[in-house]
Amino acid sequence: MTRRTRIKICGITRPEDADVAARAGADAIGLMFYPPSSRFVDIDPALEIRRGLPPFVTVTAVFLDDDEDWIAQVVHRVRPDCLQFHGSETDEFCAAWTLPYIKSIPMASVDDIGDYASAYPSAQGFLLDSNAAGRMGGSGDTFDWSDIPDSFDFPLVLAGGINPSNVAAAVSRIRPWGVDVSSGVEVSRGIKSAELIEAFIREVKRGDEIDN
């Protein structure tokens, strides 16, 4: 049986984009709660996006070394299903919110991703992105997929420069648990394209079916 790669469309800023993602078959959307991000959403617009989602599409709240009070507000009011941390947060900090969490690994700065992951025993999985430490992803840049060791024995979410033109190859080669796309389905920062989202999801499914 072919295993289905899970799909997250990240950096959603508009309810209509979340609706397109859900209808096209996305499993999750990501909302950016890091204020310096060009894809930042405040709590009230995030609530509008969340209320419009159909059943079984989850919400991931994305942070980068954010203030505890701000994270607490988001957790209390938006009630995300999962948290995603992109900074220097410790495992203790990430786990303290009593929600499943994903830790981003900045592939441009980390030499041994297995050692990095082992410092986060509470993580539900790890997102491999092309950014350097201390920077948010979403740049559209890729990293060398051969840097992912075969011995990396954790649920892996692939990000960093994937788009409809390369995601089938990425999925068929790496066989990640999931893929996470933001800039690869945008017409401008934070504004998604329905056509690109639909094409991306088609290509993920095609990658699942490629027999290596």
Secondary structure, DSSP 8 states (H G I E B T S, - for coil): -----EEEE----SHHHHHHHHHHT-SEEEEE--TTSTTB--HHHHHHHHHT--TT-EEEEEESS--HHHHHHHHHHH--SEEEE-SS--HHHHHTT-S-EEEEEETTT-S-HHHHHHT-TT-SEEEEES--TTS-S-S-----GGGS-TT--S-EEE-SS--TTTHHHHHHHH--SEEEESGGGEEETTEE-HHHHHHHHHHHHHHHH---
